[in-house]
Amino acid sequence: MISQNNKYRLHAIKTIMERVSQTRFWGLGIFVTLAVSLAFSSVLLVNFSRFTETNLITVEKQPLTAPILLSVILISLYLSLTISLNVSREYSNNTIEMLFYGPVDESAYMLGNFFAQLKVFLYSLIGILVWLNLSIWLLNLDFRLDIFLMLGVSILMCGQWVAFGLLVASWGGKRRNTLVYFMLTILLIGGIQAGDFIAATLVQIQSPTATDPLVVARNVLSGINGLISWISPYSQLSSAFEAILENSTSGFLGNLVLMFVEMILMLASSILLLKKKGVRG
Amino acid sequence: MSMIVTSDLTKKFGAFKAVDGLNLRIAQGESYGFLGPNGAGKTTTLSMLLGILTPTSGMVFIQGEQVRSDSFSLKRKIGVVAEYQTFYENMTAWEYVMFFARLYQAANAEKRAEMLFEQVNLMQWKDALISAFSTGMKKKLGFIRALVHSPDLLILDEPVSGLDPFGIIQVRSLLMTEKARGATLIISSHILSEVEKTTDRVGIISRGKLILEDTIDNIQRKVGDGERILFRFANQTPDILGKLSSLPFVIQVSQEEDEISVLTDGAKDYREDLGRYLVQNEWIPLEMKKHQTSLEEVYITISEQSLRTIQEDLETEDVPSD
């Protein structure tokens, strides 16, 4: 039985969700991101098609995996950044305080924003689905039901990114801080992965001794990278896709649980952080 | 029944006590003026009433329920006009009000909003973007947002600042309508003439402490130096000042040009006694009026320097005699 207070909370979530998602649809950003991601995905698919034609060999079970992965990641990144900026702008402009004078609390505010982005993502999935069917038809690919499963699991990955955006916004507070924190986190992760790759390549070329600083650096970077890969939404989604293609139910469910837990943890942290900091910008 | 009760409400920011053991009791349907110099703790108190700030100690109850940030059912009954209001500037005024009406689940929202837009003369601007609004128009829009759900409690922080005289009259009329509807009003303002016109009772806060709380009449009597009655005579006899001074309730008599000012002890309205006395002595006044100390004069009297003394005096005066 839902208490009256929770009924009001649900109503607040719904109202905020509608306003934020409307704002997203009024802007061009989501349509541009969708178009760009599908354009890149088309390039990937055309390259695959040419490779198959030239070599007369198919190396992938599901050639649509990479295009799906690319488009859902780009859209999720866009939704994560926009919600982060949206919340921090409300904080900077103090419009968040106007909301909190009324029947809104930290959880209703964060969840309203969270579901608004997921709603936009779901609409984007329709666009991706249309593009996938068009590609299957144009390139005469095998239509497989697993693309629905892939798109379904990508909703969780988008949830992780949006929760991450909300967490950064409640951590940063003001707009500039939030943007800096968001970019720094992405660059740091990207930098560690690139550093790991470079260090591994150099170790291969130079074959140094085990005590060489290069080897130590490579081991450290590799360890951190392993951790990042474990918590990275991209790695988890990629593993989930592999599990789908290999019909591994346990692998699929394992990744699903990991993604869900991580999303909930980030979402709960963002709510608690906002509660701790207060809404006065 | 009390609409608001605060019990030993305290808010500290580090070592600084912004609000210090505040005890308020505001009745349902009452219009309460909350006064105090800058930094006295008014806005902090209002923020705690709204659950925006958590008290360091003490409690806030609205309609008997303790206020928290997630008190959804309570917050639906409150309307707020903040001193510095911010808006979603990319929305039209109508969209903005309707968004808040949905949030508060306001009944008959469209009809009510139309009435409010008409009342503050913003109807012709309802479909304009808020970014095009002037400060005064935004202030009025803030009132519409605060009132669209017909709140039981209205919290107003500097409600008329930024408004032109016509705007002030419109807002005053709006507040009177809300009061007549049964809403409780808390008005924090520096424009004391406005507080005087719209409130039944005022509380004066300084350094986080409530130092004085009463009806405006009582405060004027307590803080003002008695009551002053002014006369104008056609012909004055030279001994009139001396005769008036000899009356037991008269503290002081002075004359400025053709006006005589009689300062009484203020225990009651002495106009009738004085009138009778003058007629008995065949001094017929052309004009007699009571000079009321304005809230502004009272406020100035209660300056920061004399706050402590007044508090002590009043505490002594208020001790009940057995």
Interface residues (C-beta under 8 A of the other chain):
Chain A: Q4 N5 Y8 R9 H11 A12 T15 I16 E18 R19 T23 N93 N94 T95 E97 M98 L99 F100 Y101 G102 P103 V104 D105 E106 S107 K275 G278 V279 R280
Chain B: S47 L50 G51 I52 L53 S69 D70 S71 F72 S73 K75 R76 I78 V80 A82 Y84 Q85 T86 F87 Y88 N90 F99 F100 R102 L103 Y104 Q105 R145
